[in-house]
Amino acid sequence: MKSMYLHLPVLHLQDTHVVIFSVVAHNLRPSVSSIDSDEGDLVTLCQQCWSADQDRRPEAAVILSQLKSLDRCAGERQLHSKSAKTTNVPQMERL
């Protein structure tokens, strides 16, 4: 999840006023296209946070809860992936 934040297009801008102006005046939002397609919940959360309608934006406590949940799920997937790799029986070949 950390790598996603490094790729947000807004973060390369030095002037926060440019970001604010872009969001308010031009209704621009960071692209979520750099997020892996299997991270659908993260994409949804990002879109909710950047909603122009403030009533659709989640509260900070909800965001924190969802991020913790996503982090746990990512950890479990990584752990499962590592255990699957270590328990594979090597392929045998006929001599």
URSUL-V538690 format. One record per backbone hydrogen bond with DSSP energy under -1.0 kcal/mol. CO is the residue of the C=O (numbers start at 1). NH is the residue of the N-H. If there is no record, write none. Layout:
# URSUL-V538690
((CO/NH) (CO/NH))
This chain:
# URSUL-V538690
((8/11) (10/13) (15/19) (16/20) (17/21) (18/22) (19/23) (20/24) (21/25) (22/28) (32/35) (36/39) (39/43) (40/44) (41/45) (42/46) (43/47) (44/48) (45/49) (46/50) (48/51) (53/56) (59/63) (60/64) (61/65) (62/66) (63/67) (64/68) (65/69) (66/70) (67/71) (68/72) (69/73) (70/74) (71/75) (72/76) (73/77) (74/78) (75/79) (76/80) (77/81) (78/82) (79/83) (80/84) (81/85) (82/86) (83/87))
